[in-house]
Amino acid sequence: MAERVLVVDDEAQITRVLRTALTAQGYDVRAANDPEEALRLFEEWSPDLMVTDLMMPGMSGVDLCRRVRSKSATPIIVLSVRDQERSKVEALDAGADDYVTKPFSIQELLARVRAHLRRAPERTVDAPIEIGDFVIDAGAHTVTVGGKSLHLTPTEFDLLLFMGRNAGKALTHRALLTAVWGGQSAHQPEYLRVFIGQLRRKLEAEGPRQYIQTEPWVGYRFLPEGVPE
């Protein structure tokens, strides 16, 4: 069964180009020209991935991300002419998993779509990681901390999974970015700042312990047994 991709953009030319390119790759594609229509299609059709523009009349792409993320872990790729770090951080904070700046290469976008869609089947071959306070089950896509279930987005899960596989090691920014977002994102540290911050907030909600340690000028270290804050 073909994987479903929902494309959202108020520019008809963009949606036509993306529909054509994605359909040629074997995806089942539907397009919406505004966020309200996108939410209706999302509810009715349950896509496997959404590609959305950031700047649209009415509800913004950021608000659309928040609405979708409040009810689903479906991967979201944001498109925007804005390349400022603030815009990227705002979109990622709202629940987006990736950010592509216009104008963009269709081949680059297709590569990112493939990367986000192939994560789920790849996870099924991994055995659960039981380490410290954590059980990270890659096949079931679940995480427990101290026996309590932790709800993560797909990107947060991939980040924690990679850190869990390398627990105790100082992981560089480049290594983390490449492992989770691919080589094309190796120079976009704002991705890491946002998602590490999100992970820390969720982990700290489980108790006053620090599980992710900042290594100045290097990256981050995952401490599965935690240390008192």
C-alpha positions as CSV (number, residue, x, y, z in Angstrom):
1,M,0.0,0.0,0.0
2,A,1.5,3.4,-1.0
3,E,2.6,5.7,1.7
4,R,0.4,8.8,2.0
5,V,1.8,12.3,1.8
6,L,-0.3,15.5,2.4
7,V,1.1,18.6,0.7
8,V,-0.1,22.0,2.0
9,D,0.7,25.3,0.2
10,D,-1.4,28.2,-0.9
11,E,0.6,28.4,-4.2
12,A,-1.0,26.1,-6.7
13,Q,2.2,25.8,-8.7
14,I,4.1,24.5,-5.7
15,T,1.4,21.9,-4.9
16,R,1.3,20.8,-8.6
17,V,5.1,20.4,-8.7
18,L,5.2,18.5,-5.4
19,R,2.3,16.3,-6.3
20,T,3.9,15.3,-9.6
21,A,7.3,14.6,-8.1
22,L,6.0,12.6,-5.1
23,T,3.5,10.7,-7.2
24,A,6.3,9.7,-9.6
25,Q,8.1,8.2,-6.6
26,G,5.1,6.0,-5.9
27,Y,3.5,8.0,-3.0
28,D,-0.2,8.5,-2.7
29,V,-0.5,12.3,-2.6
30,R,-3.3,14.8,-1.7
31,A,-2.9,18.5,-1.7
32,A,-4.6,21.3,0.3
33,N,-4.4,25.0,-0.5
34,D,-5.0,26.3,3.1
35,P,-4.5,25.0,6.6
36,E,-8.2,24.5,7.3
37,E,-8.6,22.2,4.3
38,A,-5.4,20.5,5.4
39,L,-6.8,19.7,8.9
40,R,-10.0,18.3,7.3
41,L,-7.9,16.0,5.0
42,F,-5.6,15.0,7.9
43,E,-8.6,13.9,9.9
44,E,-10.3,12.0,7.0
45,W,-7.2,10.5,5.3
46,S,-4.6,10.0,8.0
47,P,-1.4,10.7,6.0
48,D,1.9,9.1,6.8
49,L,3.7,12.5,6.4
50,M,2.8,16.1,5.8
51,V,4.8,18.7,3.9
52,T,3.5,22.3,4.6
53,D,4.4,25.8,3.7
54,L,5.1,28.2,6.6
55,M,3.6,31.4,5.4
56,M,-0.1,31.1,4.4
57,P,-3.1,33.4,4.7
58,G,-5.3,32.8,7.7
59,M,-3.9,30.1,9.9
60,S,-0.1,29.9,9.7
61,G,2.0,26.8,9.0
62,V,3.3,27.1,12.6
63,D,-0.3,27.0,13.9
64,L,-1.0,24.0,11.6
65,C,2.0,22.2,13.0
66,R,0.8,22.8,16.6
67,R,-2.8,21.5,15.7
68,V,-1.5,18.4,14.0
69,R,1.2,17.7,16.7
70,S,-1.4,17.9,19.4
71,K,-3.2,14.8,18.1
72,S,-0.6,12.9,16.0
73,A,3.1,12.0,15.8
74,T,3.0,12.1,12.0
75,P,6.3,13.5,10.6
76,I,6.0,17.1,9.4
77,I,8.4,18.8,6.9
78,V,8.1,22.7,6.8
79,L,8.8,24.7,3.6
80,S,9.6,28.4,3.8
81,V,11.4,31.2,2.0
82,R,12.6,32.4,5.5
83,D,16.1,31.1,6.3
84,Q,16.5,32.9,9.7
85,E,17.2,30.7,12.7
86,R,14.3,32.3,14.6
87,S,11.8,31.0,12.0
88,K,13.3,27.5,12.0
89,V,13.3,27.3,15.8
90,E,9.6,28.5,15.9
91,A,8.6,25.8,13.4
92,L,10.5,23.1,15.2
93,D,9.1,24.2,18.6
94,A,5.6,24.0,17.1
95,G,6.2,20.3,16.2
96,A,7.9,20.2,12.8
97,D,10.5,17.5,12.3
98,D,12.4,19.2,9.5
99,Y,12.8,22.6,7.7
100,V,13.5,23.1,4.0
101,T,14.2,26.6,2.6
102,K,12.7,27.8,-0.7
103,P,13.9,27.6,-3.4
104,F,14.8,24.0,-2.8
105,S,16.0,21.0,-4.8
106,I,13.2,18.4,-5.5
107,Q,15.8,15.7,-5.0
108,E,16.7,17.1,-1.6
109,L,13.1,17.2,-0.5
110,L,12.5,13.7,-1.8
111,A,15.5,12.5,0.2
112,R,14.1,14.0,3.4
113,V,10.7,12.5,2.7
114,R,12.3,9.1,2.3
115,A,14.4,9.6,5.5
116,H,11.3,10.4,7.6
117,L,9.1,7.7,6.2
118,R,11.6,4.9,6.4
119,R,12.3,5.3,10.1
120,A,9.3,3.2,11.2
121,P,10.1,0.0,9.3
122,E,13.7,0.2,10.3
123,R,12.8,0.4,13.9
124,T,11.2,-3.0,13.9
125,V,14.5,-4.9,13.6
126,D,15.9,-3.4,16.8
127,A,15.8,-5.1,20.2
128,P,14.7,-2.9,23.2
129,I,17.5,-1.0,25.0
130,E,17.3,-1.4,28.7
131,I,19.8,0.9,30.4
132,G,19.7,2.9,33.6
133,D,16.2,4.3,34.2
134,F,15.2,3.7,30.6
135,V,13.6,1.1,28.4
136,I,13.7,2.3,24.7
137,D,11.8,-0.1,22.5
138,A,12.7,0.7,18.9
139,G,10.3,-1.8,17.4
140,A,7.2,-0.7,19.4
141,H,8.4,3.0,19.3
142,T,7.9,3.4,23.1
143,V,10.1,4.8,25.9
144,T,9.7,4.3,29.7
145,V,11.6,6.2,32.3
146,G,11.5,4.6,35.8
147,G,8.6,2.5,34.6
148,K,6.6,5.5,33.4
149,S,5.7,5.8,29.7
150,L,7.1,8.9,28.0
151,H,5.3,10.4,25.0
152,L,7.8,11.5,22.3
153,T,7.5,12.8,18.7
154,P,9.2,10.7,16.0
155,T,12.2,13.0,15.9
156,E,12.5,13.2,19.7
157,F,12.4,9.4,19.7
158,D,15.1,9.1,17.1
159,L,17.3,11.5,19.0
160,L,16.9,9.6,22.3
161,L,17.3,6.3,20.5
162,F,20.7,7.3,19.0
163,M,21.8,8.7,22.4
164,G,20.7,5.6,24.1
165,R,22.8,3.4,21.8
166,N,25.7,5.6,22.7
167,A,25.0,6.2,26.4
168,G,27.9,7.8,28.3
169,K,29.7,9.0,25.2
170,A,30.3,12.6,24.4
171,L,28.4,13.0,21.1
172,T,29.3,15.9,18.8
173,H,26.7,18.2,17.3
174,R,27.7,16.9,13.8
175,A,27.2,13.2,14.8
176,L,23.8,13.9,16.3
177,L,22.6,16.0,13.4
178,T,23.8,13.5,10.8
179,A,22.3,10.5,12.6
180,V,18.9,12.0,13.1
181,W,18.4,14.5,10.2
182,G,21.0,13.4,7.7
183,G,24.2,14.9,6.4
184,Q,22.5,17.9,4.8
185,S,21.7,19.1,8.3
186,A,25.2,18.8,9.8
187,H,25.5,22.6,10.0
188,Q,22.1,23.5,11.5
189,P,22.7,23.4,15.3
190,E,19.4,25.1,15.9
191,Y,17.7,21.7,15.3
192,L,19.6,20.2,18.2
193,R,19.0,23.1,20.6
194,V,15.2,22.8,20.0
195,F,14.9,19.0,20.3
196,I,17.4,18.6,23.2
197,G,15.4,21.3,25.0
198,Q,12.2,19.4,24.3
199,L,13.6,16.2,25.5
200,R,15.0,17.7,28.7
201,R,11.6,19.3,29.6
202,K,9.9,15.9,29.2
203,L,12.5,14.0,31.1
204,E,12.6,16.6,33.9
205,A,8.8,16.2,34.3
206,E,9.5,12.6,35.4
207,G,11.7,13.8,38.4
208,P,14.5,16.1,39.4
209,R,17.3,14.3,37.6
210,Q,19.5,15.3,34.7
211,Y,19.8,12.8,31.9
212,I,21.3,14.9,29.1
213,Q,24.5,16.7,29.9
214,T,25.9,19.6,27.8
215,E,29.5,19.2,26.8
216,P,30.7,22.8,26.0
217,W,32.0,23.3,22.5
218,V,31.4,19.5,21.7
219,G,27.8,18.4,22.0
220,Y,25.9,16.3,24.5
221,R,26.2,13.2,26.7
222,F,23.3,10.9,27.6
223,L,23.4,9.7,31.3
224,P,20.7,6.9,31.5
225,E,20.9,6.6,35.3
226,G,20.7,10.4,35.7
227,V,22.3,12.7,38.2
228,P,20.6,15.0,40.8
229,E,20.0,18.5,39.4
